Amino acid sequence: MAKTFFITTAIDYTNWAPHIGHAYEKILADVIARYHRLKGENVFFLTGVDQHGQKVQQSAEKEGVPPEQFVAGITEQFIALWDKLDVRYDAWAATTDPLHKKCVQEMLQRLWNEKHIYKDKQAGYYSVRQEQFLTDKERGPDGKFGPEWGEVEFREEENYYFKLSEHKEWLLQFLRSNPNFVSPSFRQTELVNAVEKLAGDLCISRPKSRLNWGIELPFDHDYVNYVWFDALSNYISFIGYDPSRSIISDQSSTFRDKWPALHVIGKDIMVPAHGIYWPIMLHALGFPDDQMPTLLVHGWWNISGAKMSKSLGNVVDPDLLIEKYGAEALRYYLMSEIVTGRDADFSEQRLVEQYNADLANSLGNLLNRTLTMAGSYRPSGLRSFNGPDRAINFMTESPRFGMVVMAAREMQHPGLSDRSADLLVNSIIDPAGALTKLCNQLVEDAAPWKLAKSINDQEQTKLDFVLYALAESLRIIAILISPVLPKAAHGIFDQLNWKKELSGKEERFHLEDAAWGGLPDGHVVGKPVPLFPRIER
């Protein structure tokens, strides 16, 4: 039996409301998860929230409410947004969950017992963002610490440390032996460069005198765990990892069926969190090399080349965009405008332009004109290619018709199933867009309205070929775009009068059904309803 495809996102920090970057990552993971379901795979999609930490405690204090109350309110905002965006996850990871707390404490106790953790007093420059002391190796050529470390301050404090540096050589060897650990590939190169500079160990605690909003260390009740053993371990705690079992084969079948995972994360938390801390943590816990996760690292949405930030006041609110343009418009823009792994500039004007050009004017127009012509010219039903020789002759006579048929048949090409995660989204959007364009060109070339007026049998046969090719292409397009535009895909199927008994259900779509010839002879399509109304500004 095939293993479950396990995909996760970073869990979002609950010190502030969600922004467009959060939305992009969750939609990206949702598209990948839906595509694997489309292929018939079992999928487990985990996302959630990181509810502990100093910034949360400080934000709660500013609001004058307990941290529990503060994070509950922010968490509801994230959940509501994913519901609006049709992000379909299978489990919700909240770091205040007792299941997670128990797993984290048992992991820490085991690593303490095995001497992977020690207590020490340290003084030096400390990265508040990455939660670690820095050395001169982390300084750039100008002598300053780079932006990846965020705020850096001088600190002296007694804390607990995880022996990170002991595993440096193992991690370097692992990365050399596993060049596909990170995609896109240029991010793996960045990671190797960062590991080569690795020095020092990882601070994993805070004294309760300074921070009490966290998971208490099981071996010292005066301290709480801080950040990474809490946040990163959600990927295994919520699928049933048992820290008392150091051998992976001794873990439950539920855990082994899912692990390892594909982690979808932003470039700012690859180094050092997911690319260094996380694999070393797993290695220390006894995970073998072949049980390491893989990382899909996406870029940032910027404003005029600058990173969005609260201090600059340029953060884009996805809720406002959904209210203004709808969830499908936002999903399409965020998936089509950026190359996975790279940065892109967010533009509300581009969102509107792409929606109008690709969806309203192209796909929506194709659906409307196809159903209108089919209803007018073949009210008793479409006529499939029951004469293959005649269809071949028409392909020769009308190259555009042949191009549509060939392009539609390519939609189920096996190569699409094997695309790496960073190429997948474009492998969905680009062919669907190309086929839509060809179909609209076929309408112009074949002029069905002229064929319909002819009393010539050959012309009527051509009309049959054209109408069937258009409707069948729309059926195939709907299947292919369903991971990106699930509601639109259902809308197309509904209007094609196809699989109505599964309306609204994801199992309505299967990649294997994208084979040419699904619509039967005599199929009667439905009435056209505007699927993508133009956005007027």
N, C-alpha and C positions, 0 to 999 in steps of 0.2 A: 504493500500500500504506500502511495506517495506521501512524503512528508507535507505538512502544512506550510504554506508560504507565510512567514512571519515578518511583518513590517511594523516599524515603530516610527514615531516622530520624537523630537525633543519634547520634554514636558515643559510647559510654559510657566514662567515665574509669575507668581500672583501678587506682585507689588504694583501692578498697573494694568489698565484695561488692554484688551487685544488690539493690535494694529495690523496693517496690511502685510507685514512680514510674517506674522503668525498665520494669517489666512493663506498666504502663498504656500507655506510649508505643509499645512494640513491638506490643502487641495491637491498638491503634488503627490503626497502619500496616498490620498484617497483615489486619485486617478490610477496610480500603480496598482493599488489593491483591487480596484474594480477591473482592471485589465486582466489580472491573474484569475479573478473569478470568471471573467469572460472566457478564459481558456479552459474553464472547468476545474480549476484547482481549488482545494480548500485553502482559505485565507484567514489569517488572524491579524487584525489591525489594532494596535495598541497606541493610545495617545492619552494625554492627561495634563496634570498640573503639579508644579513643584511648590509646595505650600510652606516650607520652612525657610529659615534664614534671617540674617540680620536686617536686610533691606525690608523684608516683610514686617518684622517687628517694629522697625522705625516708622514705616508707613502707617501701621496700625496705631502707634503712639501718636502720630500727627493727627489721625482721625479721631483719637480719643476712644477707641474701641479695642476689645481684646483681639489678639491675632486670629483666634478661631473665627470670630465674627467677620473680621476683615477679609480673610481668605475665602470664606464662604460666599461673600458677595462678589468678589472678583471671579471666583470659579464659575458662578452662575452666568457671568457675562461670556466666558469662553464657551461653555456648554450651549448657550443660546445661539452664539455665532455659528458654531459647527452645525447646529440644526438648520439654521437659515441657509447655509452654504451646501447643505446636503452631503456633509462629510459623514460617511457611514463607518464608524469604528466598532470594533467588537468588544473592547474592554476599556475601562476608564481607570487610569492610574492616578491616584491622589496620595501624596506622600504622608498624609495624616491617617491613612487607612491602617488599622491595627495589624492586618496581614503583612503589610509592607514594613511596619515598625519591627515586628517580630523577626522578619527575615534579615533586616539590616543589623539588628543587635546580635543575632546569631552569627552572621558573617564576621562582624567586628570581634566578637568573643573568640571565634576560631582563629582569626588572624593574630590576635593578641596572644593566644595560647601557643601559636606556632612561631612567635617572635618576629612577625612581620611588622609589628607596631611597637613603638617605644615612646617614652616620655622624655622631653628635653626642653631646656630654656633656650630660646633663640632671639637674637636681635639682628635687625637688618631691614632692608627694603622689602615691602610686602605688596603683592598685587591683590587689591580688593576684589577685582573681577574674577581672577583665576584662583584666588584663595591659596596662594603659596608665596613663600619667601623667594626672592630673586637673588641671583649672583651676577657678577660682572659679565658672565657669558651671555646673559639675556640683554645686555646693553647693545645698542646699535653703534655704527661707526662714529656717530656724533656724541657717544657717551651717554645717551638717554635711553630709557626703556621705551620700546615700541608701543604703538597704539593697541596691539593685541592684549596688552597687560592692563589696559584701563587705568584707573586711579592707582598710583603707587605711593605708599607712605612708609615712614620709618616706624618700626614697631619692636617692642621687647615684651615677650610673654612666654609663660610656660604652657606647653601644649603637648598633644600626642601627634606622632608622625608615622606615616606609612613609608616603609622602605622602598621608595620608588626607584632610586638610582641603582639598586641591586639588579634590576631587571632590564637595564638599558641595553646591554649587548644582546639579550634575548630578543627584545623588540626590534632592534636593527636587523638581526638575522631573519626574524619573522617577516618584516617588510620586504626584505630582499627576495625572500622565497615566495612571497605572496603579493605580486605586483598589482593584483586586482582587489586588494583590501579596501582601497578607496577609489571611488570614481567621482568625477572625471580623473584621468590619470595624472594631470598636472598637479592635482591636490596631493596625490601620494608623494610626489617629489617634494612638495612643500613640507609634508609631514616628516619625511626622512631627514631633511635639513634641520628641522626642529629637534628631532630626537638626538641627532649628533651633538647638539648643544646642551642636552639635558644634564643638569647637575643638581644635587640636593634632593631632599625628600619632600613628601607632601604633608602639609599640616591638615589634620582631619578633625580638629576639635576647637571648641571655644569654652572658656570657663563660664559657668552659669552666672557668675557675678556680672558678666558683660552681655551674655546672650542666654536666654532660657527657652527660646522658641525653637526647639529642635528635638531630635531623638537622643535620649540620654545614653551615654556610653555605658555598656553593661559592666565594665570593669572599673569605672570611676564615676560615682554619682554626682560629682561636682562639675562634670563636663557634659556638653552635648556634642554630638557629631555635627560637623559642618560641611555642607554642600555635597561633595562628590560621591561619597559612599552612600549617602541618602538619595541623591537625585539619579545617579547613573544606575543604581541597582534596581530601579523600578522595572528595567527591561527584563529582569529575571524573576523578581519577587512576584509579579502579577501573572506569571505563567507557572507558578508552583515550584520554584527552586527551593531545595532543601539544603541549607548550609552544612548540615551535619554529615552529608554524603559528599566526600571529596572526589569520588570517581564518577564521572558523568554517566557511565553506563548503569550506575546505581540509582540515578534520579528516576522519578516517576515517568511513566510512558507519556503522560500529558505534557511534561516538560520536554522530553526528548523529541516528541512529535513536532514541536514548534521550533526549538532552538537549533541552529543559530539564526539570528535575525538580520534583516536589512534595516539599518538605522538611517532615517532621512533627517539630516541636520543642516544648520547653517554653517557657513565657513568660519564664523567667529567662535564656534565651540568645537571645531575640529582639533585645533592646537590650543591648549594641551589636553582638554577634557576627554573628548571621545577618541582621539588618535593616540594619546599617550596614557593617561590615567586609566581609562576603561580597559584596554587590553591587558595592561599590567595587573590591574585588580583581578581580572579573570584568570590570568596566568598564575597569580599567587594563590587563587582558590582551587587550582588544579585543572582548569579548562585546558585541554590540549590544543595544539595549533589548528587542527581541522574543525574545532568547535568555536573559533573566533567569529564574531559577526563581521559584516561588511558595512561600509559607510557610503552613502550617497550624499555628497556635500553640495549644497546649492549656494548660490550667490545672494546678494542683497538687492532689494529695490531701493534705489536712490532717488533723490530729488535734485535735478540739475547737476548730477555727478557727486553730490554730497550725501552722506549717510543720513537717514531720518533720525531725529533725536528730539526728545521732549524739550531740551534746552533751546533748540533752534526753532521749535514750534512748527515743524514741518511734517509731523506724523500724520499719516493718512488713515482715517477711520473707515474700516470696511463696512461697518453697519450703515454709515451714511451713503456709501456707494450702492449697497444693496437696496436701500430704500429708494434711491434715485433711479437706478438702472436695472435692478433685478440681480438675483444670484447667478443666473446662467451667464449673463453678460460679464460679470466679474470673473467667474471661473474661466471663461473662454479667454479673456484678456490676459489673465495671469499665467495661463498655460501656453499661450501662443506668442506672447510678446518677448519672452525671455528664453535664452538657451540655458538648459539646465546646467548648473555649475558656474555660470557667469553672472555678472551684475547687469542690471538694466535700470533705466530711468523710468520712474512711474509718471504717466501722463494721462490725465482724465480725458483730454482731447483725443489721444490715441485710442483709449478704451472705446469711446463713441465711434471713432472712425472705423476701427476694426470690426466692431459689432455691426455697424451699418453695411460695410463692404462685404464682409465674409458671411454674415448670418442673415441680415435682413435682405440685402440686395441679391445675394448669391443663393445660399441654401434655401432661405425662406421663399424666395421668388421661384426657385425651381420646384419646390413642393406645391406651391399654389398653382402654377401654370400646368404642372403635370396632372394634378387632380382635376382641375377645371377642364382640361382637354379630354382626359379619360372619361369624365362624367358626361361630357357633351358628345364625344365621338364614339365612345364604346360603353354606353350605359348598361348594357347587358353583361359586360365583363371584358377583361383583357384577354388577348389571344397570345399564347406563348409561342416560342419558336418550334412549331410542330413540323416545320419543313426545313431541316438543317441546310440542305443544298441551296434553297432560296435565300436563307439567311446569309450564307457565305457569299452568294452573288451580290446581295445588298451591301455586305461589308466592302466588297471590291468597288461597287458603284458609289458607296458613301463611306469614305475613309473615316469620317468623324464617328459614324455608327460603330465601325470596327474598333476604333480607339476606346469608345465608351465600354463596349463589351469586354475588351481585353483588360482595361484598367479595373473594371469591376471584378473580374475574375482574379486579378492580382491581389485583391484585398485580403484574401485568405492565404496569401503566400506564406509558406512555413517560416521564411526568414524573419517575418514580423514577430513571431513568437519568441525568437531568440535574441531580441534586441536587449542590450544592457540598459539598466535603469535610467541612465542619463540621456539615452537616445530615444527612450520609449515614447515620450509625449509627442515629440515631433514626428515620430513614426506613425502616430495616430492622426494627428491634425493635418499634416501635409498631404498624404494620399487622399484623405476624405475631401480636402479642399480642391485638390487637382481633379478628382472625379466629378465633383459638383460643377466645376468650371467647364469640363468637357461636355457634361450633360446640357448645360445652358447653351453651349456652342452648337450642340446637336440640334437643339430646338430651332435655333436661328438658321442653320444650314438646311435642315429637312423641311422646315415650315409646315408643320402638321395641319395647320388651318387650310393650307392650299391642298394638301393630300386629301383632306376630309371632303373637299368639294368635288373631287374627281370621281367619275363613274368607272374608271379603269380598275380592273381587279388587281393589277400589279401595284398600282398606287395605293390601293386600300391595304394590300399586304405590307407595303412599306410603312404605312401608318400603324399597322399592328406592331411591327418590329420596333418602331420608334417609341410608341407609348409603353410597350412592355419594357423596353430597355430603360426608359426613364424611371418607371415605377420600381423596377427590380433594383436599379442602382440606388434609389432612395432607401429601399429596405436595407441594402448592404451598408450604405453610409450610416444609417441609424445605428446599426450594430457596432460599427467601428467607432463612432463618436460617443457611444454610451458611457464610457469611463469619464469623459471630459464634460459632456452635457447630458446627464442622465434624464432630466425632465424633457429636454428637447427630443431626445431619442424616443421616449415614450410618446411624445406628441406626434412624431412622424409615424410611428407604428399605429397609433390610434387613427390617424387620418388615412393611412393606407388600409385600415380595417383589417389589421393583421395581429393575430395572437391577442385578441381583446380580452380573453379570459385571464391573462396575466398582466393586465394593465396596472402600472405602478409598481410592479415587482421586478427586482433585478434579474431573476432567473428567466425573464422574458428574452434575454439576449445571450447568445452563445456564439463564440467565434466560428465554430464549425458550421453554423447556419449561414455564414457569409459566403458560402459556395453559390455560384450562379445558378439560377433556375428555381429559387424557392417559391415564388408566387406561382400558383397553379393556373392552368388554362381556365378561363372563365372567371377569374377572381374579380370581384367588384370592389373598387376602392371607395373610400368615404368622401365626405364633403370637405373642401378646403376651409381651414380656419387660420387666420394670420398667426404664425408661430413666433416670428421675430418682428414685431412692429418696429418700424424705424424710430430711432431716437432723434428727436428734434431739439436743438439747443438754442 
